[in-house]
Amino acid sequence: MDEQIPHRLTLDRRSRLTVSGVDEVASFDESSIRMTTRAGDLLIRGSSLHIEKLSLDGGDLLVDGTVDALIYQEPEEPVSFLARLFRG
């Protein structure tokens, strides 16, 4: 993918969201969409969410529905088996 594609969000009336700089969509349903973007992992929460357009070649995503929240998340670090055993 072209490294020059910027990450940008455009939300129109909380019902139409355009996201650029998308690397991968990890999961989606009518209440949430999880994706990896140039700026980190992004979680979209709402209702009646539908992916209208997805172009990973261009890094573009278009979502229709009611958007309630846009949350950037830190990637989860894998925890080794031994670390889980010795947690207190």
Beta strands, then each sheet from edge to edge (+ up, - down):
strand 1: 8-12
strand 2: 16-20
strand 3: 22-28
strand 4: 32-37
strand 5: 40-55
strand 6: 60-73
sheet 1: 1+ 2- 6+ 5- 4+ 3-
end
